Amino acid sequence: MNELNVVATPIGNLSDMTVRAGDLLKRADAIICESSEKTKKLLFSLGIKGKPLINYPSDNEGRVSAVFNSVSSRDVCVLVSSAGTPGVSDPGHLIVREALRRGIPVFPIPGAHAPGVCLSVCPFKIKEYIFAGFLPRGFSAAAAELKRYFSLNIPVVAFATKRNIERVAKILREYFPRTSVFAGREMTKKFEEYGLFDDAEAFAVWAALKKRGEFTLIMKHHPESDRSEEKQ
């Protein structure tokens, strides 16, 4: 491998694929991907056939060397995740780290990025934020992590799935009721929608009705000690 290109792919709407990213996939000698099935669908939409696909390990460092052995004779390699930017809440960083360790140049090919997409239509005034990714699975662990983030008085951006959206809502309602939430569901997809909620109770009611989809949440906690704080 002479170079590794980290390529952002659409988070939903395949028309969001950049020209540069598409051209690079066409000339790539091999594609290292999170899911070969999802990558095949993307390549099919671009009219790309016959590209070697190598699945990268899910937080399994022991398999990283096997990936590089598979592409050792390939010049231009591309790293993609199932959707969005590799390395953001997925194990793509393992491939990047190994490439740098081996002295292989790594280049970013920017594109869709779920936090940025949601922030661009969020009405909160935000000059900084904390990206939490997916919160811990355990109720107490997730609540403790949010408490730590909220103590900094900085908005928190987090991902949620249909499996845990109600759990996140319950944590906010029980522990952080004065939290404004801006939520994006199925962004750029067919059933795309956004919701702005003044407090955790209103968000919980909405979340209980949304049984499907992938969510990006922007949470702005308003401390009980400062009730005069203006909600933005």
C-alpha positions as CSV (number, residue, x, y, z in Angstrom):
1,M,0.0,0.0,0.0
2,N,1.5,3.3,-1.0
3,E,-1.3,5.5,0.3
4,L,-4.5,5.3,2.3
5,N,-7.4,7.6,1.6
6,V,-10.1,8.0,4.3
7,V,-13.3,8.6,2.3
8,A,-16.5,10.0,3.8
9,T,-19.6,8.5,2.3
10,P,-23.3,9.6,2.4
11,I,-25.2,9.2,5.7
12,G,-28.3,8.4,3.8
13,N,-29.0,10.1,0.5
14,L,-26.6,8.6,-2.0
15,S,-26.7,11.8,-4.0
16,D,-24.6,13.4,-1.3
17,M,-21.5,11.5,-2.5
18,T,-18.9,14.1,-3.6
19,V,-17.4,14.0,-7.0
20,R,-13.9,13.7,-5.5
21,A,-14.9,10.8,-3.3
22,G,-16.6,8.9,-6.2
23,D,-13.6,9.4,-8.5
24,L,-11.3,8.0,-5.8
25,L,-13.4,4.9,-5.3
26,K,-13.3,4.3,-9.1
27,R,-9.5,4.4,-9.2
28,A,-8.9,2.6,-5.9
29,D,-7.0,-0.7,-6.0
30,A,-8.7,-1.9,-2.9
31,I,-11.4,-0.7,-0.5
32,I,-11.2,-1.4,3.2
33,C,-14.7,-1.2,4.6
34,E,-16.8,-1.6,7.7
35,S,-19.5,-3.6,5.9
36,S,-18.9,-5.2,2.5
37,E,-22.7,-5.5,1.9
38,K,-23.4,-1.8,2.4
39,T,-20.3,-0.8,0.4
40,K,-21.4,-3.0,-2.5
41,K,-24.7,-1.0,-2.6
42,L,-22.8,2.3,-2.7
43,L,-20.5,1.1,-5.4
44,F,-23.4,-0.2,-7.4
45,S,-25.1,3.2,-7.3
46,L,-21.9,4.7,-8.7
47,G,-21.5,2.1,-11.4
48,I,-18.3,0.7,-9.9
49,K,-17.7,-3.0,-10.2
50,G,-14.9,-5.5,-9.5
51,K,-13.2,-3.7,-6.6
52,P,-11.6,-5.9,-3.9
53,L,-13.4,-5.3,-0.6
54,I,-11.7,-6.1,2.7
55,N,-13.7,-5.8,5.9
56,Y,-11.9,-4.1,8.8
57,P,-12.1,-5.4,12.3
58,S,-14.6,-4.2,14.9
59,D,-12.3,-3.0,17.6
60,N,-10.1,-6.1,17.1
61,E,-6.5,-5.0,16.9
62,G,-5.3,-8.5,16.3
63,R,-6.9,-8.6,12.9
64,V,-5.5,-5.3,11.7
65,S,-2.3,-6.9,10.4
66,A,-4.4,-9.3,8.4
67,V,-6.1,-6.4,6.6
68,F,-2.8,-4.9,5.7
69,N,-1.4,-8.2,4.5
70,S,-4.5,-8.4,2.2
71,V,-3.7,-5.1,0.6
72,S,0.1,-5.1,0.7
73,S,0.4,-5.3,-3.1
74,R,-2.2,-2.6,-3.7
75,D,-1.1,0.9,-4.4
76,V,-4.1,3.2,-3.7
77,C,-6.4,2.0,-0.9
78,V,-9.6,3.6,0.4
79,L,-11.1,3.3,3.9
80,V,-14.9,3.8,4.2
81,S,-17.4,3.2,7.0
82,S,-21.0,2.1,6.4
83,A,-22.1,5.7,6.4
84,G,-20.5,9.1,7.1
85,T,-16.9,9.8,8.0
86,P,-14.7,6.8,9.1
87,G,-13.2,7.0,12.5
88,V,-16.2,8.8,14.0
89,S,-17.8,6.3,16.4
90,D,-16.5,3.3,14.4
91,P,-13.2,1.4,14.6
92,G,-11.7,3.0,11.5
93,H,-9.1,4.6,13.6
94,L,-7.3,1.2,14.0
95,I,-6.6,1.2,10.2
96,V,-5.4,4.8,10.2
97,R,-3.2,4.2,13.2
98,E,-1.6,1.1,11.6
99,A,-1.1,2.9,8.4
100,L,0.8,5.7,10.1
101,R,2.8,3.2,12.1
102,R,3.9,1.7,8.9
103,G,4.8,5.0,7.4
104,I,2.0,5.0,4.8
105,P,0.6,8.5,4.0
106,V,-3.0,9.0,5.0
107,F,-5.3,11.6,3.3
108,P,-8.8,12.7,4.3
109,I,-11.5,13.0,1.6
110,P,-14.2,15.0,3.4
111,G,-17.9,14.7,3.0
112,A,-21.0,13.8,5.1
113,H,-20.6,14.0,8.9
114,A,-23.7,13.5,11.0
115,P,-22.8,15.9,13.8
116,G,-22.1,18.7,11.4
117,V,-25.2,18.0,9.4
118,C,-27.4,18.2,12.5
119,L,-25.6,21.3,13.9
120,S,-26.1,23.1,10.6
121,V,-29.9,23.2,11.2
122,C,-29.9,23.5,15.0
123,P,-31.2,26.8,16.4
124,F,-29.0,26.8,19.5
125,K,-26.2,29.3,19.6
126,I,-23.2,27.0,19.6
127,K,-19.6,28.0,19.5
128,E,-18.3,24.8,21.0
129,Y,-19.7,21.4,21.8
130,I,-18.8,18.0,23.2
131,F,-19.2,15.0,20.9
132,A,-20.2,12.0,23.0
133,G,-20.8,9.5,20.1
134,F,-22.9,6.6,21.4
135,L,-23.5,6.8,25.1
136,P,-22.7,3.7,27.3
137,R,-25.3,0.9,27.2
138,G,-25.9,0.8,30.9
139,F,-28.5,3.3,32.3
140,S,-26.3,4.4,35.3
141,A,-23.1,4.6,33.2
142,A,-24.9,6.7,30.5
143,A,-26.4,9.0,33.2
144,A,-23.0,9.5,34.8
145,E,-21.4,10.3,31.5
146,L,-24.0,12.9,30.7
147,K,-23.6,14.4,34.2
148,R,-19.9,14.8,33.6
149,Y,-20.5,16.5,30.2
150,F,-23.3,18.8,31.5
151,S,-21.1,20.0,34.4
152,L,-19.0,21.8,31.8
153,N,-22.1,23.8,30.6
154,I,-21.3,22.9,27.0
155,P,-23.9,21.4,24.5
156,V,-23.5,17.7,24.0
157,V,-23.9,15.9,20.6
158,A,-24.7,12.2,20.8
159,F,-25.9,9.4,18.6
160,A,-28.8,7.1,19.4
161,T,-30.6,4.2,17.7
162,K,-34.1,2.9,17.8
163,R,-32.9,0.5,20.5
164,N,-31.8,3.1,23.0
165,I,-33.6,6.4,22.1
166,E,-36.2,5.9,24.8
167,R,-33.5,5.0,27.4
168,V,-31.7,8.3,26.6
169,A,-35.0,10.2,27.0
170,K,-35.7,8.5,30.3
171,I,-32.2,9.5,31.6
172,L,-32.8,13.1,30.6
173,R,-36.3,13.2,32.1
174,E,-35.2,11.7,35.4
175,Y,-31.9,13.3,36.0
176,F,-31.7,16.4,33.7
177,P,-35.3,17.6,33.2
178,R,-34.2,21.1,32.2
179,T,-32.5,20.1,29.1
180,S,-33.4,21.5,25.7
181,V,-33.0,18.9,22.9
182,F,-32.7,19.3,19.1
183,A,-33.1,15.9,17.4
184,G,-32.5,14.8,13.9
185,R,-33.9,11.5,12.8
186,E,-33.1,9.6,9.6
187,M,-31.1,12.6,8.3
188,T,-31.0,12.9,4.5
189,K,-33.2,9.8,4.2
190,K,-36.8,9.3,3.1
191,F,-38.3,9.8,6.6
192,E,-36.0,12.6,7.6
193,E,-37.3,14.9,10.4
194,Y,-36.2,17.3,13.1
195,G,-37.6,18.3,16.4
196,L,-36.9,21.1,18.9
197,F,-37.9,20.4,22.5
198,D,-37.7,22.9,25.3
199,D,-37.3,20.3,28.0
200,A,-36.7,16.6,28.6
201,E,-40.3,15.8,29.1
202,A,-41.3,17.1,25.7
203,F,-38.5,15.2,24.1
204,A,-39.4,11.9,25.9
205,V,-43.0,12.1,24.6
206,W,-41.6,12.5,21.0
207,A,-39.0,9.8,21.5
208,A,-41.7,7.3,22.6
209,L,-43.4,7.6,19.3
210,K,-40.3,7.1,17.2
211,K,-39.7,3.4,17.0
212,R,-37.5,3.4,14.0
213,G,-34.5,5.3,12.7
214,E,-31.1,6.6,13.6
215,F,-30.9,9.8,15.7
216,T,-28.4,12.6,16.3
217,L,-29.2,14.6,19.4
218,I,-27.9,18.0,20.5
219,M,-28.6,18.5,24.2
220,K,-28.2,21.8,26.0
221,H,-28.6,21.5,29.8
222,H,-29.9,24.5,31.8
223,P,-28.7,24.2,35.4
224,E,-31.4,24.4,38.1
225,S,-29.3,27.1,39.9
226,D,-29.7,29.5,37.0
227,R,-33.4,29.6,36.1
228,S,-33.0,33.0,34.4
229,E,-30.7,31.5,31.7
230,E,-32.3,32.2,28.3
231,K,-33.0,29.1,26.3
232,Q,-31.5,29.5,22.8
